[in-house]
Amino acid sequence: MNSKDATKDLLDVKRVLDSKGVKFFLCYGALLGAIREKDFIDTDDDIDLVITDTLTYKQRKEIAWLLDDIGFVLNDDIVWNVYGRFEANQTGYNGTEETGIIAIKRNIPVSIMFYYNDGTEWLCIPKRGGIPVMSIPYKFLKEGEYIKFKGEKFLVPSPVIEYLEWTYGDWKTPRDEHAKQYWETRDKDKLAKKYFEL
């Protein structure tokens, strides 16, 4: 991952989300790099952001189209290979009123994931039949904490070190496949049927 390109893309996405008053968390590999390397990880392949705010379907689509206006396009590889089917040639929000994803790229792929609170944890079901259904324990995204990264303040899961341990196990030791995460994968059919017709 080219740090200069990743920084530009992250800060531009941040400006769009900030302009709409949307709170988001820097998560997964981008957060791991920010804490451990004080930069993006060379072998990382995208920037992951998590939104827990309650937004309407229309608001989610508006965010996606604002990103389209500044040059981000649909990241077909991520949507097709990881998150299931996608409407052909459509840039924008892919999901429901409650959960979904904006998977885009310009210089660097960016995944903006919309998590919802089921009462015990935060869940994201990016698309009908999506794999995996992702979950984060409730406590990590309840309030969050701020870190300084690339000259800006970013909200991150809290306590951040405990989150990194939960996500990666030994997060301090760099390895070729940093993305071998330990998030819990849920029964996709059981949960996805709640939101999508399979």
C-alpha positions, 0 to 999 in steps of 0.5 A, spaced: 500 500 500 502 506 498 502 511 504 501 517 500 495 515 496 492 511 502 493 518 506 489 522 501 484 517 500 483 516 507 483 524 509 478 525 503 473 520 505 474 523 512 472 530 509 465 527 506 463 523 512 465 529 517 461 534 512 455 529 513 456 529 521 457 522 521 461 518 526 466 513 524 471 508 527 478 507 524 478 499 524 482 493 522 488 493 518 488 501 518 488 501 525 493 496 526 498 500 522 496 507 525 498 504 532 504 499 530 507 502 524 505 509 525 503 509 518 499 504 513 502 497 513 505 496 506 502 489 505 495 491 507 490 491 501 484 496 503 482 501 509 476 499 513 472 504 516 466 502 521 460 506 522 455 505 528 451 511 527 443 510 525 442 513 518 437 512 513 438 508 507 437 515 503 443 518 507 447 512 506 446 512 499 448 520 499 454 518 502 456 513 497 454 518 491 458 524 494 464 519 494 463 518 487 463 525 486 470 526 488 473 520 484 471 514 488 468 508 484 465 501 486 470 496 488 468 490 484 473 485 487 471 486 494 464 486 493 463 480 488 469 476 492 467 477 499 460 481 500 456 477 495 452 479 489 452 487 487 447 490 482 451 491 476 454 498 474 452 501 481 456 505 485 453 506 492 450 503 498 450 496 498 445 493 503 439 495 507 436 501 512 440 497 518 446 494 515 451 494 509 457 496 506 460 502 501 466 498 497 469 503 493 476 505 490 480 511 487 488 510 489 486 505 495 480 500 496 476 503 502 470 499 505 465 503 509 462 498 513 455 499 517 454 495 523 448 495 528 447 493 535 443 487 536 443 488 544 450 484 545 454 486 539 455 490 533 454 486 526 455 487 519 451 483 514 454 487 507 449 483 502 445 478 501 448 471 502 454 476 504 460 472 507 462 473 512 457 476 517 462 480 521 461 482 529 465 486 534 463 486 541 459 491 544 464 494 548 469 496 543 464 501 539 460 503 545 464 510 546 471 509 542 477 513 544 481 518 539 488 517 536 492 522 532 494 519 525 496 523 519 495 529 522 488 528 524 484 525 530 481 519 528 475 515 533 478 508 534 475 502 538 476 502 545 480 500 549 484 500 543 490 495 545 484 490 547 481 490 540 487 489 537 488 483 541 481 480 540 482 482 532 489 479 531 491 475 537 499 477 537 498 484 533 505 486 535 509 481 531 508 483 523 507 478 519 506 477 511 498 476 512 497 481 517 489 480 515 488 474 518 483 476 523 480 473 529 473 476 528 467 472 529 464 469 523 456 468 524 452 463 521 450 467 515 444 464 513 441 465 519 442 472 520 442 474 513 435 471 512 433 477 517 435 482 512 435 479 505 432 474 501 437 468 499 
